[in-house]
C-alpha cells in the first residue's frame, strides 16, 4: 500500500515537473521571437516646398496617388524646376488622403522622429545637394527641413525616400544612414535646373 502511494506521488511529481518544463520552454520561445515592427505608413501625397533663400518666393511640387500603391496611376506627379546656383529652404509634407479627414503623416513623423529619415538624392549629383536642417533626439538627421543648393543647369531626377526605421526588440536601429528599415516613400521627381 505504501509502495503504491509512493509510485503515485512520483508519477504526480513527474507530471508537475514535465508541465513546468513545457511552460518554461513556451515562455523561452516567446522571449526569443522578434517583436513585430511598426507598420509602414500609407502615404498618398508628398509635397516639396522650395523657398529661395533671402526671398519669400516658394514653389511647391506634389506627388499624389490617392489610392496608394498598386491601384490607379498617380493623379499628379510634378516636375521640380529650380534656378541654377541658388540655395533653397526645403520642407516636405506627407499626407494620407485615403482617409476622411486627411491624415497628416508629417505630424506622426515629427512625433516618431527617431524612427524616420528622409533622403534626397539628385542624379546627376551636380544638379542639387541637400543639407539636413533638423535632428532627432539621438542627433541623427530627419529631413523634414533642410537646404537644397542647386548647381549648374541640367536635367535629371530628384529621388525622395522616406525610410521607416523603428526599433527591433526595443533596440533603436536608426543610425543616420539609409540602410536600416524599409521605404515608406520612394519617388523620382523629374528635376530641371535652369
C-alpha positions, -999 to 999 in steps of 0.1 A, spaced: 0 0 0 28 23 9 46 14 -23 15 22 -43 11 57 -27 49 63 -33 45 55 -70 15 78 -73 35 106 -57 64 101 -81 41 100 -111 23 132 -99 56 149 -92 69 139 -126 38 152 -143 41 186 -125 78 188 -135 70 180 -171 42 206 -172 65 232 -156 92 224 -182 68 228 -211 56 262 -197 92 274 -193 101 263 -229 70 280 -243 79 312 -224 115 310 -236 104 306 -272 82 337 -270 111 357 -255 134 350 -284 109 358 -311 114 393 -326 87 417 -317 68 428 -348 80 462 -361 57 491 -366 39 490 -399 48 514 -427 26 544 -431 2 547 -461 13 579 -478 -7 591 -508 6 627 -512 41 642 -509 46 679 -513 81 695 -516 83 733 -508 113 751 -520 117 787 -508 146 806 -524 168 819 -495 166 856 -490 131 858 -506 96 847 -499 93 830 -533 81 795 -526 75 768 -552 55 736 -543 59 703 -562 35 674 -555 32 637 -560 -4 624 -554 -17 589 -557 -49 588 -536 -55 551 -537 -19 542 -528 5 517 -544 -8 492 -569 -41 508 -578 -47 536 -604 -18 556 -617 -8 587 -597 -31 616 -604 -3 642 -600 35 639 -604 50 674 -607 84 681 -623 107 700 -600 121 732 -617 147 753 -599 171 781 -607 208 772 -611 233 782 -584 207 791 -557 200 779 -522 165 770 -511 149 761 -478 133 728 -484 104 714 -464 83 683 -470 47 675 -462 33 639 -464 -4 630 -462 -27 600 -463 -56 613 -483 -73 578 -484 -89 588 -451 -115 613 -442 -105 636 -428 -70 636 -444 -43 622 -420 -12 645 -419 16 619 -416 41 648 -412 29 651 -376 34 614 -370 70 617 -384 76 646 -360 63 626 -331 84 595 -341 114 613 -355 138 587 -340 122 562 -365 122 582 -397 147 595 -422 142 614 -455 169 610 -481 172 634 -510 194 623 -539 198 641 -572 210 623 -604 233 636 -616 247 648 -583 258 681 -597 222 693 -601 214 695 -564 230 689 -530 209 686 -498 219 696 -462 198 684 -433 184 712 -411 169 690 -383 180 663 -359 162 637 -338 167 631 -301 198 610 -308 213 637 -331 206 618 -363 191 637 -393 154 636 -401 149 656 -433 116 674 -427 135 706 -432 169 714 -448 187 733 -475 188 724 -512 216 740 -532 214 738 -569 244 735 -592 247 742 -629 219 739 -654 208 704 -664 181 678 -662 178 646 -642 159 632 -612 154 640 -576 149 608 -556 129 614 -524 129 584 -499 113 582 -465 129 554 -446 109 539 -417 134 527 -391 115 515 -360 133 498 -331 137 460 -333 131 442 -300 133 476 -282 167 484 -297 169 516 -318 182 508 -354 182 543 -369 219 553 -374 218 582 -398 221 561 -429 196 547 -454 204 511 -447 181 501 -417 144 498 -422 121 500 -452 107 526 -476 75 545 -467 81 566 -499 105 562 -528 98 587 -556 118 600 -585 107 636 -593 118 648 -627 143 676 -620 152 706 -641 178 732 -631 180 762 -654 
